[in-house]
Amino acid sequence: MNAPNEETQAPDLLYSETEEDLRAAVRALLADRSDAPTVLARVESGTPYDPLLWKALAADMGTAGLLVPEELGGQGASHREAAVVLEELGRAVTPSPYLTSAVVATETLLALAPDGPVAALLAELAEGRRTAVLAVPFAAPAPDAAQPAGVVAGRVTGAVTGVADADTADVLLVPTTDGLYAVGTGAEGVAVQPLVPLDLTRPLATVTLAGAAGTRLADGASAVAAVRRGLLAGAGLLASEQLGLAEWCLTETVRHTRERHQFNRPVGSFQALKHRMAQLWLEVVSARAAARSAADALATGSPDAPLAVAVAQAYCSGVAVHAAEECVQLHGGIGMTWEHPAHLYLKRAKADSIAYGTAGQHRGTIAELMELPAP
């Protein structure tokens, strides 16, 4: 883990050689195992996740343990490296529990004392042997929006709707009135009911707990702080996924308009389309700066991390949606079909735009942190 920067030090927005090597490895894996036809086929089959791909990505490449210190069984890297992985997952719109398990759940656990059950679960997550999700709505309005369940005689009772990746997770991290509990998804009293989401590449489910036995990981105050840290990291690194998504949409749109001809000319040579793509390029470049700033602030433990995350989400979510919309429109008729993957990017962008807080709510956070009039 990198040492904290001084408050006056500017964020490092550039990619290191190690990060570029990681990008190349992840991109090669996804190109081989998660290309557009494969993703389309899997989402249409109703089983978007590929367990073998997850094993290759999380366990064999070790990306699931990037945020976990080496002494706890992880890679001892940082949010910057995890952000690179998410950029590539967004670029390939790959169905994967990486954001929910390797980032949000892992970061939540890292905020707790590394005692027996916490350390054991972290080691399993880092090795890719198990996945975990924080049992809060994916479209949570803010980092403090966890819906606590009740606890009676050590058993957890409650229901949460819209939990991302819950139907494939092994462990649920459940915020309760008594702290944070780890509950196995296969335990008695646990029901995970899949929902029909807009974004078929990231399944949602309703989690119902009816007196389920769990392991208490933290008390009330520690649990609140841990959940807040996990959701902050999730929002910050979601911006990198949105960046990767927007970059693919721009690249694919430029490629298509170069190859598509009308009136014996590439349609990309028409001035109106040039202007639209130039504007989109400017937005993507700005989104890259915002996403990298958030990842660097989280990696260095900067006191400005909440501000950097709010800025990244307030901007990147809109850029991803705009890029996906332009991708669909500038592909013309083919962009409107189910056979072309553009609709997957638009749906992922729209779903991501309300995940871990909307752009408007993040702008409100910026106003509060900067002591400005709220928008």
N, C-alpha and C positions, 0 to 999 in steps of 0.2 A: 504494500500500500504506500502511496506517495505521502511524503511529509506535508503537513498543512502549509499553505502559502501565507505570506503576510497579507493583511487586508488591502494594502495598496498595490499588490502585484496583479498585473493584468492576467486574465485567464489565457491558458495555452490552447489555441484553437486548431493547431496543426496536428496532423497524425504522425505518430512516431513510426520508425521502421518496424518495430514489433507489432504495432497495430495494423500496419499495412500487410504484414505477413499473415496475421490472423485473418484479416479481411479476405486475402487471396485463398486461404485454406477453406474458409466457410463458404465463399462464393463457389469454389470448385465443387464442394460437396453438394450444395443446393442445386447447382447446374446439372449435376449427375442424378440426383435423387428427388428433386423438387422443382422440375421445370413446369412450365405453364400447363401442358397437357396432363401431367401427373396430378397437379393440384386440382384442376378442373374435374378430373375423373374421381378423385377422392371426395371432394365436397358433394358431388352429385350422388355418390354412393352412400352418403350419410355417415361415413367414417373418415373424417378429415385427417386425423392424426396417423402418422406412420411410426409405429414403435421402433422399427429398425433405424429409421432416420434419426429419431430422438436418441437412440443409443449411440449412433455414430457421432452426433453433434455434442451431446451432453457428456457421455461417458468416455468414448474413445478420444475425442478432441479435448475433453476436459473443460468445455465452456460453462458447464453447470456450476463449476466451482470457482469461477473467476473472482467473485466477490468474497469468497471465504478464505481466511488466512491459512497459511500452510500448516500451522500447528493444529488447526481444526480439520485438516484433511483436504483443503482447497488449493487453489493455484496462487493465492496471495496477490492477485492483480488488483484492478480497480474498476470503477464505473466507466472509465474511458474505454477499456477493452470490451466490457459488456455492451457499451453503446455501439461499438463497431459490429458486434454480432447482431444486435437488433436492427442496425441499418441494413444488413444483408438479408435478415429475415423479412423485413419490410419490403425490400427491393424484390424479393421473390414471392411475396405475400404467402409465406409458408405457414401452414397450420402447425403451431408449436406452443407448448406451455412455458416457453423460456421467460417471457415477461412476468407471468404470474408466479412461477415457481422459483426460477433462478435469480430473479430480481426482487419482487415484492415480498414473497414468503421468506426468502433467504435474508433479505435486509431486515425484516421484522425480527427474525431470530437473532441476528447479529446485534440487535439493540439490547438483548437480554444477557444476563450473566451466563457465561458458557459452562453451566453445570452439567450434570449427567444427561437428562433427557434432551436438553437443548443441544449440547455438543454432539450427542449421538444422531439426532435428526439432521443437524447441519452436515455431518460427515456423509450421511446417506444421500442428502440432496446434492452435495458437491460431487459425489461419485456417479450421480445420475441413476442410482438404484431406485430412488423413490422421487415422487413429485409431491409438492404441497401447494395449496392455495390459501390465501387469506379470505375467510368467509365474509366478504363485504360485497355489495353490488359493484359490478365493473363500472357502471355509470354512476359511481358515487359522486355526489355534488361537491365534496371537498375532502381534504385529508382527515378531517375530524368527523366524517360522516359514518363511521362504523356503527352498525346496528347491534348493540349488545344482546346476547342471549341470556337466559336465566340459568341459575345453577341451584339444584336442590339435592342435598346429600351427595354432592360430588358428581351429579349427573346433569348433563347440559340439555336444555330445552329451548327451542326457538326455531325461527324460520327466516331465511334470507333469500330474496329473489334476485336473479340476474348475476350469479357468481360465475365468473369466467373460468373455464377449464375444470370445473368441479367434477364433471362426469368422468374425467380421466385421471384425476388426482388420487394419490394414495392416502394423503393426510389433509385434514382441514384444520387451519389455525382459526379458532373461533373466539372473537372478543366477547366476553361475558361481563355480567355485573360483578363478578368475583375475580376477574383477571383474564388471562389468555390461556386457552386450553387447546391441546392437540387431540383431535378426534379422528380415528381411522374411518375412511369412507365405507369400509366393509363391516364396521361395528354394528351391533344390534341397536336399533333405534335411530339409525341414520338412513334417510331417504334422499336420493339425488334424482330429481326429475328434470330431464333435458327439456329446454325450451326451443322454440323456433326463432333463431336470431336473424337480424338483417345480414350480418356478416357470418357466412357459413364457415369461414376459416377459423373462427374463434367461438366455439360453442359456449352457450350460457345454460345455466341450470338453476332450479330452485332447490335449495338445501333445507331439509326439514329435520330437526333433531328432537326426538321424543324420549328424553331420559337417557341419552347416549353417554356411555362412560368415556371419560377423557383424562388426559394427563395435564395437570395444572403446570404451566410454564412460567407464569409471572402473576404478581398481584395486580390490583386495579391500576395504580399510578404507573407502574412499570409497563403494563400492557398498553395503556393509552399512548405513552411515549413511543413504544415499539411500533404500534400500528401507524402512528403518525409518520415515523421514519420510513416504514415500508412503503406507504402510499406516496410519500414525497419522492423516494427513489423511483417508484413506478411511474409517476407523472413526469419526472425529469428524463428518464430513459425512453419513455413512450415517444418523446419528441424525436429521438433518433430513429425509431421505427417509422414515424411519419416522414422523416427526411428521406429514408431509403425508398419509401413508397413514392414520394414526389419525384425523386431522381429517376426512378424507372419510368414513370409516366412521361416525364419530359424527354428522356432518351428515346423511348419507343415512339413518341409522337413525332420527334424530329426524323427518326429513321423512316417512319411511314410516309411522311409528307415529302421526303426526298424521292421515295420510290414510286409513289402514286402520281400518275400523270393525267392531266386534263388539258385539252387544247394543245397537245404536243409539248407541254411544259410540266415540270414537277409542281404539284400544288404548293409545295413549300416555298416556291419562288414568288408566290403572290404576296404583295406587300402587307395586306391585312393579316395574313397568317404569320408572316415574319414578325410583325409587331406583337402578336399574341404570344408567340413562343419566346420572344426576347423578354417580354414582361414576366413570363413564367420563369425564365432562367434567373432573372434578378431576384424573384421571390425565393427560389430554391437556394441560391447562394446565401441569402440572408437567413433562411431557415437553418442552413448548415452552421452558420456562426452562432445562432441562438441555441441549437441543440448541443453543439460542442461546448459552449459556455456552461450549460447546465450540467453536462457530464463531467467537465473539469471541476466545477464547483463541488459536486457531490464527491468526486474522487479525492479532492484535497481537503475536504471537511471545512470549506469556506463558510464563514458566518453569513455570507450573502447567498448561500445555496437556495433558500426559499424564494428569494427574489429572482435568481437566475432560472429556477424551475418554472416560476410563474410566467416569466417573460417567454421562455421557450414554448410553453403550452399555449399561451395566449396567441402566439404567432404561428407556430408550426402546424397546429390543427387546421387552421384556415388554408394554409398553403397546400397541405396534403389534399384537402377537399377540392380546391381550385385546380390543382394539377390533375387529379383524377377526372374531374368534369371536362377539362380541356382535352384530356386523352380520349375520352369517349366521343366528344363532339368532333374533334379534328380527324378521327378515324372514319368519320362518315357512317355509312350503313353498317360496315363490319363491326364498328365499335358498339353498336346497339345489340349485337347478337350474343347468345349464350356461349357460342364457340370461342369467341375472343375473350381473353382474361381481363379486359378493361373493367368489366362490371365488378370483378372481385376486388380490384383496387379501389373503386368508388365506394363499395360497401364497407371495406375495411376502413377507409378514410372517414366515412360518415360515423361509423361506430366508434372509432378512436376519438372523434372530435368531442364526444361527451364523456369519455372515460377519465376517471380520476379528476373530475372537475371540468366544466365547460370553459371556453375561452373567456366568456363574460365573467365568470367567477374568478378566473385567474387574473383578469384585469382589475377586479375589485381587490384582490390580494396585493397586486402591485401598488394600487392607490393607497392602501392601508400601510404597506411597508415604507412607501416613499412620502407618506403624509400629504397626499394629494387629494383633491376632490374626487370622489368616486365617479366613474363613468355612468 
